[in-house]
């Protein structure tokens, strides 16, 4: 009877002697970290290279050489409007207008043959 009591006493004494009050208790659960709201950044806007308008054909050309028409998508943005100097892209509630910055325009008019 004396021997088991001695073993328990020595085990308790040893665990108290080896405990380091400057380190966290490994048996205690880690404190919960507050949830942080992270929002993914929207995809990068495509780079507008040129605008093609020939009669009813209306397309925007984006780098690297990707043509899209009104209603089509690029990088998650939908082309909603197109004119001779700019295009309007929309993604959810985000609307962006890209403008051609280079000078010069080439306009083709359909020939009227009679």
C-alpha positions in Angstrom: 0.0 0.0 0.0 2.8 2.3 0.8 4.5 1.7 -2.6 1.6 2.9 -4.8 1.1 6.0 -2.7 4.8 6.7 -3.1 4.6 6.4 -6.9 1.6 8.7 -7.1 3.3 11.2 -4.8 6.6 11.1 -6.8 4.7 11.5 -10.1 2.8 14.5 -8.9 5.9 16.1 -7.4 7.9 15.5 -10.7 5.2 17.0 -12.9 5.0 20.1 -10.7 8.8 20.4 -10.6 9.0 20.1 -14.5 6.2 22.5 -15.2 7.3 25.8 -16.7 5.0 28.7 -15.8 6.3 30.7 -18.8 5.0 28.3 -21.4 1.3 27.7 -22.3 -0.4 24.6 -20.9 -0.3 22.0 -23.7 -3.4 20.3 -22.3 -5.5 23.5 -22.6 -7.3 24.0 -25.9 -6.0 26.8 -28.1 -8.0 30.0 -27.9 -10.4 30.5 -30.8 -9.2 33.0 -33.4 -11.7 35.6 -34.5 -13.0 35.0 -38.0 -11.8 37.6 -40.4 -13.8 38.4 -43.5 -11.6 38.2 -46.6 -12.8 39.2 -50.0 -11.2 37.9 -53.1 -10.1 40.7 -55.4 -12.0 40.8 -58.7 -10.1 39.5 -61.7 -7.9 42.0 -63.5 -9.5 44.1 -66.1 -8.5 43.0 -69.6 -6.4 45.3 -71.7 -8.3 46.9 -74.6 -6.3 46.7 -77.8 -8.8 47.9 -80.4 -12.5 48.3 -81.4 -13.8 46.9 -84.7 -17.0 48.4 -86.1 -17.9 47.4 -89.7 -21.6 47.8 -90.5 -23.4 45.5 -88.0 -20.1 43.8 -87.0 -19.1 45.3 -83.6 -16.3 43.7 -81.6 -13.7 44.7 -79.0 -10.2 43.2 -79.2 -8.4 42.6 -76.0 -4.8 41.5 -75.5 -3.6 38.9 -76.3 -5.8 38.9 -79.5 -9.2 37.9 -78.1 -12.2 39.3 -79.9 -15.6 39.5 -78.1 -19.0 41.0 -79.0 -21.6 42.6 -76.8 -23.0 40.1 -74.4 -19.8 37.9 -74.4 -17.4 37.6 -71.5 -13.7 38.0 -70.8 -12.0 37.5 -67.4 -15.4 37.3 -65.8 -16.5 40.7 -67.2 -19.4 40.9 -69.6 -19.1 43.4 -72.5 -22.3 45.5 -72.2 -21.7 48.4 -74.4 -19.3 49.3 -77.3 -18.8 52.5 -79.3 -16.0 53.8 -81.5 -13.9 55.1 -78.6 -14.8 53.0 -75.6 -16.2 49.7 -74.2 -18.1 49.1 -71.0 -17.6 46.0 -69.0 -19.7 44.7 -66.1 -19.1 42.1 -63.5 -21.9 41.9 -60.9 -22.4 45.4 -59.6 -19.0 46.6 -60.9 -19.0 48.6 -64.1 -15.8 49.8 -65.8 -15.4 51.8 -69.0 -12.2 51.3 -71.0 -11.2 53.9 -73.6 -8.9 53.6 -76.6 -5.9 55.8 -75.8 -4.1 55.6 -79.2 -4.8 58.3 -81.8 -6.1 57.5 -85.2 -9.2 55.7 -86.4 -10.0 53.6 -89.4 -13.6 53.6 -90.3 -15.1 51.5 -93.1 -18.4 52.4 -94.5 -20.4 49.7 -96.5 -20.6 50.5 -100.2 -24.1 51.4 -101.5 -24.4 49.6 -104.8 -27.3 50.4 -107.0 
